Amino acid sequence: MGEDQNTNVNTSGPIRVLLADDHTLFRQGLAGILASYEGIEVVAEVPNDAGALELGRELSPDVVIMEVQTPFERAIATLQAMRAFPHPPKVVIVTMFERPRYVRELTGAGASAYVLKSSSSEDLVAAVRAAVFDPEAKNVVVGMPLEMVQQSTDGVDGELSARELEILLLAARGLSNHQIAASVRIAEATVKRHLATVYKKMGVSSRTEASREALLRDWITIEEVTQSDPPSA
């Protein structure tokens, strides 16, 4: 997961937490739950990753609890940006997505824990405390079946890279090779090479087959396909 970042660990006072979730009721409810636990202080709440970056840099919290927002690559970019802070926080992902790929890539990008929203408040608090006080407790996954967690760490045959999946998603949205190239800022020939690799890995021969198979494998969702533009920050 990269080198351990412990420069902002708070050992004398409460764990200072920043919440980032676009569902207001969930975020406010979670803030109330966390405040009821001794040793945890919610210092701010924001509705999106842009707010998490702004206040995370300003307030230097010990932990950022952040949901995964689509497109998925936004969460990766946010995590990478937080790791560059002078005092990088620990990040606990709270999400509805039961996806091994998300676990692997988000923890690889710097998340300390991956917690499903169906988990208990005790599980979340334990993940927060482990992120701060237990340097060995990296990549904690809460609420997913063991076999799915193993997929997230070991990988599976034929799994796509982050770039290949990004290109497949854009293709599933109906973008041409030229439009995909412009969107991700690579050469059109590179897009063609990526798609050829995708078809080979998936055992298909067309965009339509690849898109259908990716939906069946839960590598992409219909919500991601129909969301043509990234949400505003």
MDAnalysis code that builds the backbone (N, CA, C; Angstrom):
import MDAnalysis as mda
import numpy as np

u = mda.Universe.empty(699, n_residues=233, atom_resindex=np.repeat(np.arange(233), 3), trajectory=True)
u.add_TopologyAttr("name", ["N", "CA", "C"] * 233)
u.add_TopologyAttr("resid", np.arange(1, 234))
u.add_TopologyAttr("resname", ["MET", "GLY", "GLU", "ASP", "GLN", "ASN", "THR", "ASN", "VAL", "ASN", "THR", "SER", "GLY", "PRO", "ILE", "ARG", "VAL", "LEU", "LEU", "ALA", "ASP", "ASP", "HIS", "THR", "LEU", "PHE", "ARG", "GLN", "GLY", "LEU", "ALA", "GLY", "ILE", "LEU", "ALA", "SER", "TYR", "GLU", "GLY", "ILE", "GLU", "VAL", "VAL", "ALA", "GLU", "VAL", "PRO", "ASN", "ASP", "ALA", "GLY", "ALA", "LEU", "GLU", "LEU", "GLY", "ARG", "GLU", "LEU", "SER", "PRO", "ASP", "VAL", "VAL", "ILE", "MET", "GLU", "VAL", "GLN", "THR", "PRO", "PHE", "GLU", "ARG", "ALA", "ILE", "ALA", "THR", "LEU", "GLN", "ALA", "MET", "ARG", "ALA", "PHE", "PRO", "HIS", "PRO", "PRO", "LYS", "VAL", "VAL", "ILE", "VAL", "THR", "MET", "PHE", "GLU", "ARG", "PRO", "ARG", "TYR", "VAL", "ARG", "GLU", "LEU", "THR", "GLY", "ALA", "GLY", "ALA", "SER", "ALA", "TYR", "VAL", "LEU", "LYS", "SER", "SER", "SER", "SER", "GLU", "ASP", "LEU", "VAL", "ALA", "ALA", "VAL", "ARG", "ALA", "ALA", "VAL", "PHE", "ASP", "PRO", "GLU", "ALA", "LYS", "ASN", "VAL", "VAL", "VAL", "GLY", "MET", "PRO", "LEU", "GLU", "MET", "VAL", "GLN", "GLN", "SER", "THR", "ASP", "GLY", "VAL", "ASP", "GLY", "GLU", "LEU", "SER", "ALA", "ARG", "GLU", "LEU", "GLU", "ILE", "LEU", "LEU", "LEU", "ALA", "ALA", "ARG", "GLY", "LEU", "SER", "ASN", "HIS", "GLN", "ILE", "ALA", "ALA", "SER", "VAL", "ARG", "ILE", "ALA", "GLU", "ALA", "THR", "VAL", "LYS", "ARG", "HIS", "LEU", "ALA", "THR", "VAL", "TYR", "LYS", "LYS", "MET", "GLY", "VAL", "SER", "SER", "ARG", "THR", "GLU", "ALA", "SER", "ARG", "GLU", "ALA", "LEU", "LEU", "ARG", "ASP", "TRP", "ILE", "THR", "ILE", "GLU", "GLU", "VAL", "THR", "GLN", "SER", "ASP", "PRO", "PRO", "SER", "ALA"])
u.atoms.positions = np.array([
    [0.825, -1.207, 0.000],
    [0.000, 0.000, 0.000],
    [0.851, 1.245, 0.000],
    [2.188, 1.091, -0.087],
    [3.042, 2.256, -0.024],
    [3.534, 2.453, 1.397],
    [4.357, 3.455, 1.609],
    [4.945, 3.637, 2.915],
    [3.905, 4.110, 3.894],
    [4.065, 3.692, 5.164],
    [3.098, 4.016, 6.192],
    [3.183, 5.488, 6.532],
    [2.029, 6.117, 6.677],
    [1.963, 7.530, 6.985],
    [1.460, 7.663, 8.408],
    [2.307, 8.038, 9.369],
    [1.900, 8.154, 10.753],
    [2.174, 9.544, 11.317],
    [2.436, 10.505, 10.455],
    [2.837, 11.823, 10.923],
    [1.711, 12.568, 11.604],
    [0.450, 12.157, 11.418],
    [-0.662, 12.907, 11.972],
    [-1.430, 12.112, 13.020],
    [-0.821, 11.057, 13.565],
    [-1.507, 10.242, 14.557],
    [-1.630, 11.012, 15.858],
    [-2.850, 11.063, 16.399],
    [-3.144, 11.784, 17.620],
    [-3.145, 10.798, 18.777],
    [-2.195, 10.928, 19.695],
    [-2.108, 9.977, 20.802],
    [-2.526, 10.566, 22.135],
    [-2.767, 11.877, 22.205],
    [-3.077, 12.502, 23.482],
    [-4.551, 12.863, 23.636],
    [-5.202, 13.283, 22.565],
    [-6.592, 13.692, 22.649],
    [-7.497, 12.751, 21.890],
    [-8.750, 13.171, 21.663],
    [-9.678, 12.326, 20.903],
    [-9.253, 12.194, 19.447],
    [-9.713, 11.128, 18.803],
    [-9.486, 10.956, 17.372],
    [-10.362, 11.954, 16.633],
    [-9.743, 12.819, 15.858],
    [-10.475, 13.874, 15.144],
    [-10.879, 13.352, 13.768],
    [-12.189, 13.344, 13.512],
    [-12.742, 12.705, 12.320],
    [-13.427, 13.728, 11.422],
    [-13.155, 13.633, 10.126],
    [-13.864, 14.400, 9.100],
    [-14.746, 13.440, 8.319],
    [-16.047, 13.771, 8.184],
    [-16.994, 12.922, 7.459],
    [-17.268, 13.503, 6.079],
    [-17.244, 12.644, 5.058],
    [-17.563, 13.069, 3.692],
    [-18.536, 12.074, 3.088],
    [-19.805, 12.479, 2.938],
    [-20.840, 11.617, 2.358],
    [-21.936, 12.510, 1.803],
    [-22.401, 12.204, 0.595],
    [-23.387, 13.089, -0.029],
    [-24.825, 12.831, 0.428],
    [-25.054, 11.801, 1.250],
    [-26.382, 11.557, 1.804],
    [-26.472, 12.239, 3.169],
    [-27.193, 13.364, 3.199],
    [-27.203, 14.209, 4.393],
    [-27.675, 13.467, 5.632],
    [-28.769, 12.723, 5.531],
    [-29.291, 12.015, 6.695],
    [-28.301, 10.978, 7.211],
    [-27.691, 10.245, 6.287],
    [-26.701, 9.247, 6.693],
    [-25.516, 9.925, 7.367],
    [-25.041, 11.004, 6.768],
    [-23.862, 11.699, 7.301],
    [-24.147, 12.263, 8.695],
    [-25.315, 12.907, 8.851],
    [-25.657, 13.484, 10.149],
    [-25.893, 12.406, 11.196],
    [-26.517, 11.305, 10.763],
    [-26.737, 10.206, 11.694],
    [-25.432, 9.589, 12.136],
    [-24.507, 9.424, 11.193],
    [-23.207, 8.852, 11.511],
    [-22.430, 9.775, 12.440],
    [-22.539, 11.077, 12.221],
    [-21.850, 12.033, 13.092],
    [-22.356, 11.903, 14.528],
    [-23.676, 11.752, 14.685],
    [-24.235, 11.592, 16.014],
    [-23.784, 10.304, 16.683],
    [-23.721, 9.230, 15.895],
    [-23.283, 7.944, 16.435],
    [-21.817, 8.018, 16.883],
    [-20.964, 8.578, 16.039],
    [-19.545, 8.667, 16.376],
    [-19.327, 9.539, 17.615],
    [-20.113, 10.624, 17.732],
    [-19.965, 11.527, 18.875],
    [-20.324, 10.845, 20.189],
    [-21.095, 9.779, 20.120],
    [-21.497, 9.069, 21.341],
    [-20.393, 8.149, 21.864],
    [-19.341, 7.957, 21.071],
    [-18.233, 7.102, 21.495],
    [-17.139, 7.944, 22.136],
    [-16.678, 7.504, 23.284],
    [-15.613, 8.211, 23.972],
    [-14.331, 8.154, 23.143],
    [-13.664, 9.292, 23.055],
    [-12.392, 9.327, 22.357],
    [-12.493, 9.636, 20.880],
    [-13.689, 10.002, 20.396],
    [-13.860, 10.363, 18.984],
    [-14.560, 11.716, 18.894],
    [-14.017, 12.590, 18.084],
    [-14.596, 13.923, 17.872],
    [-14.776, 14.173, 16.370],
    [-16.002, 14.472, 15.953],
    [-16.266, 14.824, 14.557],
    [-15.999, 16.307, 14.384],
    [-14.978, 16.641, 13.613],
    [-14.567, 18.042, 13.490],
    [-15.246, 18.754, 12.327],
    [-15.762, 17.999, 11.349],
    [-16.438, 18.632, 10.208],
    [-17.181, 17.582, 9.408],
    [-18.202, 18.050, 8.659],
    [-18.954, 17.204, 7.735],
    [-18.998, 17.903, 6.387],
    [-18.770, 17.148, 5.317],
    [-18.831, 17.706, 3.961],
    [-19.592, 16.731, 3.060],
    [-20.201, 17.224, 1.978],
    [-21.006, 16.358, 1.124],
    [-20.264, 15.671, -0.005],
    [-18.991, 16.013, -0.228],
    [-18.299, 15.428, -1.391],
    [-16.789, 15.398, -1.191],
    [-16.099, 14.796, -2.164],
    [-14.654, 14.640, -2.061],
    [-13.908, 15.967, -2.159],
    [-14.462, 16.928, -2.895],
    [-13.813, 18.236, -2.981],
    [-13.779, 18.905, -1.612],
    [-14.894, 18.808, -0.890],
    [-14.938, 19.359, 0.457],
    [-14.003, 18.633, 1.394],
    [-13.888, 17.306, 1.208],
    [-12.977, 16.520, 2.042],
    [-11.537, 16.952, 1.826],
    [-11.172, 17.236, 0.584],
    [-9.811, 17.688, 0.304],
    [-9.552, 19.068, 0.894],
    [-10.507, 19.969, 0.730],
    [-10.317, 21.335, 1.224],
    [-10.190, 21.365, 2.750],
    [-11.167, 20.767, 3.441],
    [-11.135, 20.805, 4.899],
    [-10.106, 19.831, 5.478],
    [-9.842, 18.755, 4.755],
    [-8.812, 17.836, 5.219],
    [-7.454, 18.504, 5.282],
    [-7.173, 19.325, 4.295],
    [-5.897, 20.060, 4.279],
    [-5.890, 21.143, 5.357],
    [-7.045, 21.789, 5.554],
    [-7.127, 22.904, 6.502],
    [-7.137, 22.442, 7.962],
    [-7.902, 21.377, 8.257],
    [-8.127, 20.963, 9.647],
    [-7.173, 19.866, 10.125],
    [-6.508, 19.181, 9.208],
    [-5.604, 18.071, 9.549],
    [-6.256, 17.064, 10.498],
    [-7.384, 16.455, 10.094],
    [-8.003, 15.443, 10.953],
    [-7.134, 14.195, 11.036],
    [-7.389, 13.377, 12.058],
    [-6.679, 12.108, 12.161],
    [-7.215, 11.109, 11.143],
    [-8.538, 11.147, 10.943],
    [-9.206, 10.184, 10.061],
    [-10.226, 10.897, 9.189],
    [-10.271, 10.532, 7.926],
    [-11.357, 10.942, 7.030],
    [-12.201, 9.706, 6.741],
    [-13.491, 9.785, 7.051],
    [-14.424, 8.728, 6.682],
    [-15.118, 9.189, 5.411],
    [-14.917, 8.463, 4.315],
    [-15.324, 8.943, 2.994],
    [-16.056, 7.859, 2.222],
    [-17.141, 8.220, 1.578],
    [-17.831, 7.271, 0.722],
    [-17.154, 7.211, -0.642],
    [-17.418, 6.138, -1.376],
    [-16.947, 6.029, -2.751],
    [-17.962, 6.692, -3.658],
    [-17.525, 7.682, -4.411],
    [-18.393, 8.359, -5.352],
    [-17.983, 7.979, -6.772],
    [-18.971, 7.796, -7.640],
    [-18.665, 7.501, -9.032],
    [-18.388, 8.802, -9.780],
    [-17.539, 8.791, -10.821],
    [-16.811, 7.611, -11.269],
    [-15.771, 7.164, -10.249],
    [-15.501, 5.883, -10.205],
    [-14.634, 5.276, -9.215],
    [-13.261, 5.942, -9.155],
    [-12.748, 6.378, -10.295],
    [-11.406, 6.965, -10.339],
    [-11.311, 8.239, -9.500],
    [-12.454, 8.900, -9.238],
    [-12.423, 10.093, -8.381],
    [-11.922, 9.752, -6.993],
    [-12.381, 8.616, -6.455],
    [-11.950, 8.218, -5.111],
    [-10.447, 7.953, -5.085],
    [-9.937, 7.328, -6.140],
    [-8.498, 7.079, -6.235],
    [-7.737, 8.403, -6.233],
    [-8.197, 9.351, -7.033],
    [-7.525, 10.650, -7.119],
    [-7.572, 11.379, -5.783],
    [-8.709, 11.287, -5.085],
    [-8.839, 11.944, -3.786],
    [-7.880, 11.342, -2.768],
    [-7.789, 10.018, -2.750],
    [-6.870, 9.357, -1.831],
    [-5.424, 9.749, -2.109],
    [-5.062, 9.788, -3.375],
    [-3.692, 10.155, -3.733],
    [-3.383, 11.589, -3.318],
    [-4.378, 12.480, -3.484],
    [-4.187, 13.880, -3.086],
    [-4.016, 13.995, -1.574],
    [-4.782, 13.219, -0.821],
    [-4.678, 13.270, 0.642],
    [-3.332, 12.748, 1.125],
    [-2.784, 11.776, 0.439],
    [-1.483, 11.232, 0.831],
    [-0.381, 12.275, 0.660],
    [-0.646, 13.300, -0.165],
    [0.351, 14.347, -0.388],
    [0.232, 15.495, 0.609],
    [-0.752, 15.448, 1.518],
    [-0.893, 16.490, 2.530],
    [0.348, 16.519, 3.432],
    [0.658, 17.679, 4.004],
    [1.756, 17.731, 4.983],
    [1.517, 16.774, 6.160],
    [0.261, 16.649, 6.574],
    [-0.117, 15.715, 7.637],
    [-1.242, 14.831, 7.105],
    [-0.923, 13.800, 6.345],
    [-1.965, 12.987, 5.703],
    [-2.814, 12.234, 6.721],
    [-4.146, 12.285, 6.574],
    [-5.020, 11.550, 7.488],
    [-5.097, 10.079, 7.093],
    [-5.523, 9.247, 8.032],
    [-5.941, 7.910, 7.687],
    [-7.308, 8.030, 7.009],
    [-7.591, 7.146, 6.068],
    [-8.872, 7.210, 5.349],
    [-9.605, 5.886, 5.502],
    [-10.850, 5.986, 5.961],
    [-11.723, 4.825, 6.071],
    [-12.835, 4.981, 5.047],
    [-12.918, 4.063, 4.105],
    [-13.953, 4.092, 3.083],
    [-15.221, 3.450, 3.641],
    [-16.345, 4.142, 3.524],
    [-17.647, 3.586, 3.890],
    [-18.496, 3.585, 2.633],
    [-18.996, 2.418, 2.238],
    [-19.612, 2.302, 0.916],
    [-20.687, 1.222, 0.867],
    [-21.489, 1.274, -0.176],
    [-22.474, 0.223, -0.434],
    [-21.927, -0.813, -1.408],
    [-20.761, -0.547, -2.029],
    [-20.250, -1.387, -3.102],
    [-19.482, -2.592, -2.565],
    [-19.999, -3.793, -2.785],
    [-19.314, -5.042, -2.434],
    [-18.488, -5.496, -3.625],
    [-17.362, -4.847, -3.860],
    [-16.570, -5.163, -5.046],
    [-15.117, -5.383, -4.701],
    [-14.615, -6.597, -4.977],
    [-13.199, -6.860, -4.705],
    [-12.269, -5.862, -5.371],
    [-12.590, -5.457, -6.602],
    [-11.715, -4.506, -7.307],
    [-11.613, -3.198, -6.539],
    [-12.732, -2.707, -6.007],
    [-12.712, -1.462, -5.255],
    [-11.840, -1.601, -4.012],
    [-11.986, -2.729, -3.316],
    [-11.176, -2.955, -2.117],
    [-9.694, -2.901, -2.468],
    [-9.318, -3.667, -3.477],
    [-7.909, -3.771, -3.849],
    [-7.336, -2.419, -4.261],
    [-8.034, -1.696, -5.101],
    [-7.468, -0.469, -5.648],
    [-7.542, 0.692, -4.658],
    [-8.589, 0.743, -3.832],
    [-8.688, 1.827, -2.857],
    [-7.693, 1.642, -1.715],
    [-7.531, 0.418, -1.236],
    [-6.521, 0.205, -0.207],
    [-5.122, 0.379, -0.790],
    [-4.970, 0.000, -2.061],
    [-3.695, 0.219, -2.725],
    [-3.365, 1.689, -2.890],
    [-4.404, 2.526, -2.985],
    [-4.204, 3.970, -3.149],
    [-4.058, 4.689, -1.820],
    [-4.237, 3.962, -0.710],
    [-3.991, 4.603, 0.581],
    [-5.063, 4.466, 1.630],
    [-6.216, 3.877, 1.305],
    [-7.260, 3.712, 2.316],
    [-6.822, 2.697, 3.365],
    [-7.073, 2.999, 4.627],
    [-6.717, 2.084, 5.710],
    [-7.768, 1.012, 5.926],
    [-9.026, 1.318, 5.587],
    [-10.109, 0.359, 5.833],
    [-11.212, 0.545, 4.807],
    [-11.946, -0.522, 4.555],
    [-13.054, -0.551, 3.593],
    [-14.236, -1.165, 4.339],
    [-15.250, -0.347, 4.655],
    [-16.361, -0.770, 5.504],
    [-17.675, -0.617, 4.750],
    [-18.450, -1.693, 4.671],
    [-19.761, -1.613, 4.033],
    [-20.747, -0.866, 4.923],
    [-21.670, -0.128, 4.300],
    [-22.653, 0.637, 5.063],
    [-23.621, -0.255, 5.834],
    [-23.661, -1.532, 5.495],
    [-24.500, -2.473, 6.235],
    [-23.842, -2.932, 7.538],
    [-22.594, -2.531, 7.775],
    [-21.880, -2.933, 8.983],
    [-22.401, -2.164, 10.193],
    [-22.056, -2.649, 11.386],
    [-22.499, -1.998, 12.619],
    [-21.612, -0.802, 12.939],
    [-22.134, 0.088, 13.796],
    [-21.348, 1.241, 14.223],
    [-20.116, 0.796, 15.001],
    [-20.248, -0.315, 15.751],
    [-19.092, -0.835, 16.490],
    [-17.968, -1.246, 15.542],
    [-18.344, -1.861, 14.406],
    [-17.336, -2.259, 13.422],
    [-16.634, -1.045, 12.829],
    [-17.407, -0.003, 12.535],
    [-16.820, 1.209, 11.963],
    [-15.876, 1.869, 12.957],
    [-16.308, 1.997, 14.197],
    [-15.458, 2.617, 15.215],
    [-14.183, 1.808, 15.409],
    [-14.302, 0.484, 15.392],
    [-13.113, -0.366, 15.518],
    [-12.150, -0.127, 14.362],
    [-12.687, 0.040, 13.142],
    [-11.836, 0.309, 11.983],
    [-11.149, 1.660, 12.106],
    [-11.875, 2.667, 12.603],
    [-11.298, 3.999, 12.804],
    [-10.159, 3.939, 13.819],
    [-10.409, 3.280, 14.936],
    [-9.380, 3.187, 15.977],
    [-8.169, 2.394, 15.495],
    [-8.425, 1.318, 14.759],
    [-7.315, 0.520, 14.237],
    [-6.472, 1.335, 13.268],
    [-7.129, 2.152, 12.434],
    [-6.401, 2.970, 11.464],
    [-5.428, 3.914, 12.153],
    [-5.832, 4.422, 13.324],
    [-5.004, 5.402, 14.026],
    [-3.959, 4.743, 14.917],
    [-4.375, 3.736, 15.670],
    [-3.520, 3.220, 16.736],
    [-2.809, 1.902, 16.423],
    [-3.211, 1.210, 15.360],
    [-2.591, -0.082, 15.063],
    [-1.933, -0.044, 13.697],
    [-0.634, 0.225, 13.631],
    [0.051, 0.335, 12.329],
    [0.050, -0.955, 11.536],
    [-0.215, -2.092, 12.212],
    [-0.253, -3.374, 11.507],
    [-1.613, -3.640, 10.878],
    [-2.627, -2.867, 11.258],
    [-4.000, -3.132, 10.795],
    [-4.277, -2.412, 9.488],
    [-3.528, -2.753, 8.457],
    [-3.732, -2.146, 7.141],
    [-4.790, -2.923, 6.366],
    [-5.495, -2.216, 5.507],
    [-6.438, -2.851, 4.580],
    [-7.514, -3.667, 5.303],
    [-8.073, -3.101, 6.381],
    [-9.168, -3.752, 7.084],
    [-10.404, -3.736, 6.198],
    [-11.050, -4.895, 6.053],
    [-12.271, -4.985, 5.252],
    [-13.384, -5.501, 6.153],
    [-14.480, -4.750, 6.248],
    [-15.579, -5.089, 7.147],
    [-16.871, -5.255, 6.373],
    [-17.535, -6.389, 6.571],
    [-18.861, -6.582, 6.014],
    [-18.925, -7.337, 4.714],
    [-17.776, -7.830, 4.217],
    [-17.757, -8.600, 2.979],
    [-17.436, -10.055, 3.265],
    [-18.021, -11.006, 2.516],
    [-17.699, -12.422, 2.695],
    [-16.207, -12.673, 2.483],
    [-15.664, -13.681, 3.191],
    [-14.236, -13.967, 3.144],
    [-13.741, -14.210, 1.727],
    [-14.529, -14.951, 0.914],
    [-14.059, -15.259, -0.430],
    [-13.926, -14.007, -1.287],
    [-14.786, -13.010, -1.031],
    [-14.687, -11.759, -1.776],
    [-13.467, -10.967, -1.326],
    [-13.183, -10.999, -0.032],
    [-11.994, -10.317, 0.472],
    [-10.739, -10.942, -0.116],
    [-10.714, -12.269, -0.223],
    [-9.561, -12.946, -0.800],
    [-9.377, -12.559, -2.257],
    [-10.481, -12.401, -2.989],
    [-10.387, -11.931, -4.370],
    [-9.760, -10.556, -4.419],
    [-10.083, -9.713, -3.443],
    [-9.589, -8.337, -3.456],
    [-8.081, -8.277, -3.264],
    [-7.518, -9.250, -2.538],
    [-6.079, -9.217, -2.293],
    [-5.305, -10.070, -3.279],
    [-5.888, -11.166, -3.737],
    [-5.173, -12.080, -4.617],
    [-5.395, -11.793, -6.094],
    [-6.519, -11.163, -6.431],
    [-6.864, -10.942, -7.821],
    [-7.487, -12.181, -8.423],
    [-8.078, -12.060, -9.600],
    [-8.684, -13.186, -10.284],
    [-8.216, -13.199, -11.715],
    [-8.227, -14.392, -12.322],
    [-7.787, -14.517, -13.705],
    [-8.618, -13.627, -14.614],
    [-7.944, -12.924, -15.501],
    [-8.640, -12.128, -16.488],
    [-9.150, -10.800, -15.981],
    [-8.817, -10.421, -14.745],
    [-9.310, -9.147, -14.228],
    [-8.647, -7.986, -14.959],
    [-9.412, -6.931, -15.182],
    [-8.913, -5.791, -15.928],
    [-8.156, -4.830, -15.022],
    [-7.219, -4.116, -15.610],
    [-6.538, -3.056, -14.877],
    [-7.485, -1.873, -14.736],
    [-7.106, -0.919, -13.894],
    [-7.938, 0.264, -13.695],
    [-8.130, 1.026, -15.010],
    [-7.061, 1.150, -15.798],
    [-7.168, 1.867, -17.076],
    [-8.045, 1.109, -18.063],
    [-7.889, -0.209, -18.123],
    [-8.714, -1.005, -19.039],
    [-10.187, -0.917, -18.668],
    [-10.466, -0.961, -17.375],
    [-11.861, -0.875, -16.936],
    [-12.436, 0.508, -17.221],
    [-11.605, 1.533, -17.057],
    [-12.043, 2.896, -17.354],
    [-12.424, 3.010, -18.833],
    [-11.596, 2.449, -19.712],
    [-11.867, 2.515, -21.149],
    [-13.093, 1.676, -21.505],
    [-13.233, 0.508, -20.883],
    [-14.406, -0.323, -21.133],
    [-15.680, 0.399, -20.717],
    [-15.649, 1.086, -19.582],
    [-16.831, 1.827, -19.125],
    [-17.200, 2.920, -20.122],
    [-16.213, 3.645, -20.622],
    [-16.489, 4.698, -21.599],
    [-17.030, 4.099, -22.896],
    [-16.490, 2.943, -23.283],
    [-17.004, 2.272, -24.478],
    [-18.443, 1.827, -24.264],
    [-18.745, 1.336, -23.067],
    [-20.108, 0.908, -22.755],
    [-21.082, 2.071, -22.793],
    [-20.577, 3.274, -22.550],
    [-21.427, 4.470, -22.612],
    [-21.667, 4.918, -24.055],
    [-21.002, 4.250, -25.006],
    [-21.227, 4.566, -26.412],
    [-20.227, 5.520, -27.021],
    [-19.143, 5.839, -26.309],
    [-18.142, 6.741, -26.857],
    [-17.308, 6.028, -27.918],
    [-16.940, 6.750, -28.946],
    [-16.061, 6.206, -29.980],
    [-14.629, 6.160, -29.451],
    [-13.762, 5.470, -30.197],
    [-12.352, 5.431, -29.799],
    [-11.753, 6.829, -29.724],
    [-12.122, 7.666, -30.668],
    [-11.625, 9.046, -30.685],
    [-12.096, 9.800, -29.438],
    [-13.371, 9.644, -29.087],
    [-13.908, 10.333, -27.909],
    [-13.280, 9.810, -26.625],
    [-13.051, 8.493, -26.563],
    [-12.405, 7.918, -25.375],
    [-10.992, 8.464, -25.241],
    [-10.270, 8.511, -26.356],
    [-8.900, 9.023, -26.338],
    [-8.847, 10.453, -25.817],
    [-9.795, 11.275, -26.260],
    [-9.849, 12.667, -25.805],
    [-10.211, 12.753, -24.333],
    [-11.086, 11.856, -23.888],
    [-11.559, 11.883, -22.500],
    [-10.457, 11.532, -21.514],
    [-9.665, 10.510, -21.839],
    [-8.619, 10.068, -20.903],
    [-7.231, 10.564, -21.297],
    [-7.176, 11.341, -22.387],
    [-5.939, 12.000, -22.817],
    [-4.831, 11.011, -23.177],
    [-5.191, 10.061, -24.027],
    [-4.208, 9.143, -24.586],
    [-4.444, 9.064, -26.084],
    [-3.535, 8.418, -26.800],
    [-3.674, 8.300, -28.249],
    [-4.791, 7.326, -28.599],
    [-5.434, 7.569, -29.744],
    [-6.516, 6.686, -30.183],
    [-6.005, 5.261, -30.406],
    [-4.783, 5.135, -30.890],
    [-4.205, 3.806, -31.096],
    [-4.043, 3.069, -29.767],
    [-3.761, 3.822, -28.708],
    [-3.630, 3.211, -27.386],
    [-4.979, 2.702, -26.893],
    [-6.028, 3.452, -27.192],
    [-7.378, 2.998, -26.841],
    [-7.673, 1.668, -27.529],
    [-7.330, 1.578, -28.808],
    [-7.581, 0.341, -29.561],
    [-6.818, -0.825, -28.952],
    [-5.574, -0.566, -28.540],
    [-4.778, -1.641, -27.931],
    [-5.387, -2.089, -26.606],
    [-5.845, -1.132, -25.815],
    [-6.472, -1.473, -24.536],
    [-7.740, -2.303, -24.758],
    [-8.547, -1.901, -25.733],
    [-9.784, -2.639, -25.997],
    [-9.479, -4.051, -26.492],
    [-8.451, -4.180, -27.315],
    [-8.069, -5.516, -27.787],
    [-7.661, -6.406, -26.615],
    [-6.936, -5.826, -25.654],
    [-6.540, -6.578, -24.463],
    [-7.750, -6.956, -23.626],
    [-8.687, -6.015, -23.506],
    [-9.925, -6.270, -22.758],
    [-10.688, -7.446, -23.369],
    [-10.852, -7.422, -24.697],
    [-11.591, -8.505, -25.374],
    [-10.907, -9.856, -25.128],
    [-9.571, -9.855, -25.204],
    [-8.836, -11.106, -25.011],
    [-9.018, -11.633, -23.590],
    [-8.890, -10.749, -22.604],
    [-9.041, -11.163, -21.208],
    [-10.449, -11.683, -20.920],
    [-11.442, -11.065, -21.543],
    [-12.829, -11.416, -21.251],
    [-13.362, -12.515, -22.154],
    [-12.601, -12.872, -23.202],
    [-13.060, -13.904, -24.110],
    [-14.226, -13.465, -24.973],
    [-14.212, -12.188, -25.388],
    [-15.290, -11.643, -26.224],
    [-14.668, -11.035, -27.478],
    [-15.527, -10.565, -28.384],
    [-15.006, -10.032, -29.648],
    [-15.584, -8.679, -30.021],
    [-16.378, -8.070, -29.127],
    [-16.972, -6.781, -29.469],
    [-17.251, -5.965, -28.213],
    [-17.494, -4.678, -28.421],
    [-17.849, -3.788, -27.310],
    [-19.127, -4.252, -26.627],
    [-20.107, -4.619, -27.444],
    [-21.402, -5.032, -26.886],
    [-21.237, -6.246, -25.978],
    [-20.486, -7.236, -26.450],
    [-20.263, -8.434, -25.641],
    [-19.471, -8.095, -24.378],
    [-18.452, -7.253, -24.518],
    [-17.632, -6.887, -23.369],
    [-18.450, -6.122, -22.333],
    [-19.285, -5.208, -22.802],
    [-20.118, -4.427, -21.883],
    [-21.103, -5.317, -21.149],
    [-21.742, -6.211, -21.895],
    [-22.713, -7.120, -21.270],
    [-22.037, -8.026, -20.247],
    [-20.874, -8.551, -20.614],
    [-20.164, -9.456, -19.705],
    [-19.678, -8.715, -18.458],
    [-19.224, -7.473, -18.621],
    [-18.765, -6.686, -17.477],
    [-19.911, -6.393, -16.515],
    [-21.095, -6.153, -17.049],
    [-22.266, -5.950, -16.196],
    [-22.621, -7.229, -15.450],
    [-22.553, -8.357, -16.139],
    [-22.874, -9.640, -15.510],
    [-21.870, -9.983, -14.408],
    [-20.603, -9.614, -14.615],
    [-19.569, -9.905, -13.622],
    [-19.535, -8.865, -12.504],
    [-20.382, -7.832, -12.625],
    [-20.433, -6.745, -11.640],
    [-19.146, -5.938, -11.614],
    [-18.447, -5.867, -12.765],
    [-17.270, -5.016, -12.865],
    [-17.679, -3.570, -13.088],
    [-18.813, -3.370, -13.751],
    [-19.419, -2.058, -13.898],
    [-20.896, -2.200, -13.569],
    [-21.553, -1.068, -13.303],
    [-22.983, -1.097, -13.004],
    [-23.741, -0.301, -14.049],
    [-25.033, -0.549, -14.127],
    [-25.859, 0.201, -15.080],
    [-25.872, 1.683, -14.730],
    [-25.740, 1.984, -13.409],
    [-25.684, 3.393, -12.996],
    [-24.437, 4.066, -13.551],
    [-23.314, 3.359, -13.528],
    [-22.075, 3.923, -14.067],
    [-22.167, 4.099, -15.577],
    [-22.822, 3.170, -16.248],
    [-22.945, 3.232, -17.706],
    [-23.821, 4.408, -18.117],
    [-24.916, 4.619, -17.389],
    [-25.866, 5.676, -17.783],
    [-25.455, 7.056, -17.288],
    [-24.450, 7.128, -16.420],
    [-23.956, 8.407, -15.940],
    [-22.926, 8.928, -16.921],
    [-23.360, 9.771, -17.811],
    [-22.495, 10.185, -18.908],
    [-21.434, 11.186, -18.506],
    [-21.703, 11.972, -17.465],
    [-20.744, 13.005, -17.070],
    [-20.404, 12.835, -15.602],
    [-19.153, 13.086, -15.212],
    [-18.781, 13.037, -13.802],
    [-19.558, 14.081, -13.020],
    [-19.990, 13.787, -11.802],
    [-20.698, 14.756, -10.995],
    [-19.786, 15.924, -10.661],
    [-20.390, 17.093, -10.490],
    [-19.581, 18.254, -10.171],
    [-19.040, 18.129, -8.760],
    [-17.847, 18.667, -8.565],
    [-17.211, 18.562, -7.247],
    [-17.893, 19.489, -6.261],
])
